[in-house]
Amino acid sequence: MLGRNERGHLHILASPGFLVSVSLLFLNDFVFKPSLHNALSGKLSDFSGLFVFPLFWTALCPRRRSSIYLLTAVLFVFWKSAYSQPLIDGWNSLSFFAIGRSVDYTDLLALVVLPLSFRYSLRSSPVLKKPVALYVIGIVSIVAFAATSYSTKTAYNSEYGFPISKQELRERMRRLSTHDVLDSFLQADDFEITFDSCIGSATIFMTVKNDQTLVTLKEINYRCPRPPGKEVMQEYFEKEFIDKLKEPPVTKSPQVEYIWGVLKEKSPEPTKNPRANNSNSRR
């Protein structure tokens, strides 16, 4: 049960700033991201989410206001880093519903909205006062928070041939990516290509066969609540990645943000048995 002080702060959920931010977060995930397919829609989720998320918890626990905002900043940095991947993998293995995010450190710019949200939490005033309305807004807010991290993975096994060497194909991939690709990543054969805020990423594998470099599409990770058909996502991958690689000179694509190479450790060479060598020499 909420104490009297906590109940007195639920008005934050019905304040104009909270309602506008939740509406933007909801519309962005269900409408803007699937239709726009650009970086702006992804950043909109970060800014509106960081504004409204600590407000939501402050409405429930007003005495922990400062701690909530500090913890929100720390968790957002952790969430946007590669260090959160084991936690995401562990959650997804439980098979409740899949979550995901793209590692893009430019998203950390959204942290500037936290001081504005904190200041707003001290001065907000409600436009709706009925308790039923507050509970409905709270439920919609939770749905909006969950939709932002929604993830659906679809498996493929489609091959695309390039009459060039692996090294040349890797160089074309480097020129295609919006952000710089590290040289060490380009030595890999497994890659994760990060696209826009809905077609979150695609996993590919490179091999050489009959003087051709083959790119095998293994998986597409869709990051919005209502994924389109399997064929629609594959057509998007082909248009924004495969087709662009086949048309030199390759230039940077606004849709291909990051290309991560998955480096595999080389297995150690088997150690020779000195006794075996000695026995062979005696023979």
C-alpha positions, 0 to 999 in steps of 0.5 A, a space after each residue: 500500500 502507498 503511504 499518504 505522501 506517496 499517494 499525494 505525488 501520483 498527480 505527476 502521472 497526470 501532468 502535461 509533461 508526463 502525458 506528452 512524453 508517454 504519448 511520444 514514447 508510445 507513438 514512436 515505438 508503434 508508429 514513427 519507428 516502423 514508418 520512418 526508419 531513421 536515427 531520429 526515431 531512435 533518439 526520440 525514444 531515448 529522450 522521451 524515455 529518460 524524461 518520463 521513466 524517473 518521473 514514473 518512479 518518483 510518483 510512486 516513491 517521492 522520498 527516493 527522488 534523487 536516488 531514482 534519477 541517479 540510478 536511472 543515469 547509471 542504468 542507462 549507461 550500463 544498458 547502452 554498453 556492451 557489458 549489459 549483453 550477458 544480462 540481456 542474454 540471460 533474460 531472453 533465455 527465460 523465454 518470457 519475452 525477448 528484449 534487446 538494444 543497439 550499442 550506440 554511445 551517441 544515445 548517451 546524449 539523451 542524459 541531458 534531459 534528466 536534469 530537466 525531468 528532475 526540475 519538472 518533478 518538483 513543479 508538475 501539476 495535474 490535468 486529470 485528478 480521477 484515481 481511475 485515470 491515474 491507474 490507466 496512465 500507469 498501465 499505459 506507461 509500463 506498456 510503453 517502457 516494455 515496448 521500447 526494449 521489445 525484440 523479435 529474432 527471425 532465423 534465415 539461411 539465405 546466401 548472396 554471392 560476390 565475385 570478389 575476395 573476402 578482403 575486398 568485401 570487408 573493405 566495402 563493408 567498412 565504407 558502407 558503415 556510418 560509424 568507423 569499423 575497427 580493423 580488428 573487427 574486419 578480420 572476422 567472418 561473423 558480423 552483426 550489422 546494426 540498422 535503424 531503430 526497428 530493423 535492429 540488427 542482422 547477423 551474417 557469416 562470410 565464406 569462400 566458395 568457387 572463387 566467390 565470397 558468400 554472405 549468409 544471412 543467419 538472423 534478423 533482430 526486429 526491435 519494434 512491437 509489431 514485426 512485419 513478415 519474414 519476407 519484408 524484413 529480408 527485402 529490407 536487408 537486401 535493399 539496404 545492405 546486399 544491393 549497396 555492397 554490389 554497386 561500387 563505389 560504395 558510400 556510407 548508408 544512413 541505414 547501416 549504423 554499425 558493423 561489429 565483427 565477432 572475433 573467435 579465439 584460435 584454438 591452441 595447437 596440440 602440444 607434441 609428446 616428447 616421449 613419443 618423439 623419443 620412441 620414434 627416434 629410437 626406432 
